[in-house]
Amino acid sequence: MQSGQDAPKAKMTFDFDLTFLLQMVVFATLIVVLKPLLFDPVLRVFEERERRTEGAKDSARSMQEEAGELLSRYEKELAKVHEVARQERDRIRAETAKVEAEVMAQARETANRILDEGRQRIERERRQIEFALGRESERLARNVAEAVLGRSLH
């Protein structure tokens, strides 16, 4: 093996000849010609795309904010509707309880009246039966007395 000192060192040399200058001229010419024909229109397309993208993003952002506001208003209105419905439900329950109490009072009143009328009728019928029984017991007593005495008591 050879040591690192014995190895030949590679030298780099640049040879500037006419082909290099020709390539530079062609490159510069292409840049000058292609810039207005290709590069500028492509850059305009990129800029337009970026502008439209940002516009769409801004539009989407504003629509999202508007949707959030609409949702917030909707939820507030829904809460109001729920509150009104709750109040109406409570009012109807109170009215229903009041009507129920009135109906129950009328039913009690009617039932008490019917009971009183029934008691009065029963009392009248009892009196009539007692009177009829009294007359019948008098007749029977007379018949028994006449049978025992053997004669008519009239």
C-alpha positions as CSV (number, residue, x, y, z in Angstrom):
1,M,0.0,0.0,0.0
2,Q,1.0,3.4,-0.7
3,S,0.9,6.1,1.9
4,G,-1.3,9.1,1.6
5,Q,1.6,11.3,0.7
6,D,2.5,9.2,-2.3
7,A,-1.0,9.4,-3.9
8,P,-1.3,11.8,-6.9
9,K,-3.5,14.8,-6.2
10,A,-6.3,15.4,-8.8
11,K,-6.4,18.9,-10.2
12,M,-9.5,20.6,-11.4
13,T,-9.1,22.8,-14.4
14,F,-11.7,25.0,-16.0
15,D,-11.5,25.5,-19.7
16,F,-13.3,28.6,-20.8
17,D,-13.8,28.3,-24.5
18,L,-16.4,29.5,-26.9
19,T,-18.9,26.7,-26.2
20,F,-19.2,28.0,-22.6
21,L,-19.8,31.5,-23.9
22,L,-22.3,30.2,-26.5
23,Q,-24.2,28.3,-23.8
24,M,-24.3,31.5,-21.6
25,V,-25.6,33.5,-24.6
26,V,-28.3,30.9,-25.4
27,F,-29.3,30.8,-21.7
28,A,-29.5,34.6,-21.5
29,T,-31.5,34.7,-24.7
30,L,-33.9,32.0,-23.5
31,I,-34.4,33.9,-20.3
32,V,-35.1,37.1,-22.2
33,V,-37.5,35.4,-24.6
34,L,-39.2,33.0,-22.2
35,K,-39.8,35.6,-19.4
36,P,-42.6,37.5,-21.1
37,L,-43.8,34.4,-23.0
38,L,-43.8,31.8,-20.3
39,F,-42.6,32.9,-16.9
40,D,-44.7,36.1,-16.5
41,P,-48.0,34.4,-17.5
42,V,-47.3,31.4,-15.3
43,L,-46.5,33.8,-12.4
44,R,-49.7,35.7,-13.1
45,V,-51.7,32.4,-13.0
46,F,-50.0,31.5,-9.7
47,E,-50.8,35.0,-8.3
48,E,-54.4,34.8,-9.5
49,R,-54.8,31.3,-8.0
50,E,-53.3,32.6,-4.7
51,R,-55.7,35.6,-4.8
52,R,-58.7,33.5,-5.4
53,T,-57.7,31.0,-2.8
54,E,-57.3,33.7,-0.2
55,G,-60.6,35.2,-1.4
56,A,-62.3,31.8,-1.0
57,K,-60.7,31.4,2.5
58,D,-61.9,34.8,3.5
59,S,-65.4,34.1,2.1
60,A,-65.5,30.8,3.9
61,R,-64.3,32.5,7.1
62,S,-67.0,35.1,6.9
63,M,-69.6,32.5,6.1
64,Q,-68.5,30.5,9.1
65,E,-68.8,33.5,11.3
66,E,-72.2,34.3,9.9
67,A,-73.3,30.7,10.5
68,G,-72.0,31.0,14.1
69,E,-74.0,34.1,14.6
70,L,-77.1,32.5,13.0
71,L,-76.7,29.5,15.2
72,S,-76.4,31.7,18.3
73,R,-79.5,33.7,17.3
74,Y,-81.3,30.4,16.6
75,E,-80.4,29.1,20.1
76,K,-81.5,32.3,21.7
77,E,-84.8,32.2,19.9
78,L,-85.2,28.5,20.7
79,A,-84.6,29.3,24.4
80,K,-87.3,32.1,24.2
81,V,-89.7,29.7,22.6
82,H,-89.0,27.0,25.3
83,E,-89.6,29.7,28.0
84,V,-92.9,30.8,26.4
85,A,-93.9,27.2,26.0
86,R,-93.1,26.5,29.7
87,Q,-95.0,29.5,30.8
88,E,-98.0,28.5,28.6
89,R,-97.8,25.0,30.0
90,D,-97.7,26.3,33.5
91,R,-100.7,28.6,32.8
92,I,-102.7,25.7,31.3
93,R,-101.8,23.5,34.2
94,A,-103.0,26.2,36.6
95,E,-106.2,26.7,34.6
96,T,-106.7,22.9,34.4
97,A,-106.3,22.6,38.2
98,K,-108.7,25.5,38.7
99,V,-111.3,23.9,36.4
100,E,-110.7,20.5,38.0
101,A,-111.3,22.0,41.4
102,E,-114.5,23.7,40.2
103,V,-115.7,20.5,38.6
104,M,-115.0,18.6,41.8
105,A,-116.8,21.2,43.9
106,Q,-119.8,21.0,41.6
107,A,-119.7,17.2,41.7
108,R,-119.5,17.3,45.6
109,E,-122.3,19.8,45.7
110,T,-124.4,17.7,43.3
111,A,-123.6,14.5,45.2
112,N,-124.5,16.2,48.5
113,R,-127.7,17.5,47.0
114,I,-128.6,14.1,45.7
115,L,-127.8,12.6,49.1
116,D,-129.9,15.2,50.9
117,E,-132.8,14.6,48.5
118,G,-132.4,10.8,49.0
119,R,-132.4,11.3,52.8
120,Q,-135.5,13.5,52.6
121,R,-137.3,11.0,50.4
122,I,-136.3,8.2,52.7
123,E,-137.5,10.2,55.6
124,R,-140.9,10.9,53.9
125,E,-141.3,7.3,52.9
126,R,-140.3,6.3,56.5
127,R,-143.0,8.6,57.9
128,Q,-145.5,7.3,55.4
129,I,-144.7,3.7,56.3
130,E,-144.8,4.6,60.0
131,F,-148.2,6.3,59.5
132,A,-149.4,3.3,57.4
133,L,-148.1,1.0,60.1
134,G,-149.8,3.0,62.8
135,R,-153.1,2.9,61.0
136,E,-152.6,-0.8,60.3
137,S,-151.7,-1.5,64.0
138,E,-154.8,0.5,65.1
139,R,-156.9,-1.6,62.7
140,L,-155.3,-4.8,63.9
141,A,-155.7,-3.7,67.6
142,R,-159.4,-2.9,67.0
143,N,-159.9,-6.3,65.3
144,V,-158.1,-8.1,68.2
145,A,-160.2,-6.1,70.7
146,E,-163.4,-6.8,68.9
147,A,-162.4,-10.5,68.7
148,V,-161.6,-10.6,72.4
149,L,-164.6,-8.6,73.4
150,G,-166.8,-10.2,70.9
151,R,-168.5,-7.0,69.8
152,S,-167.8,-4.1,67.4
153,L,-166.1,-1.0,68.8
154,H,-167.5,1.5,66.4
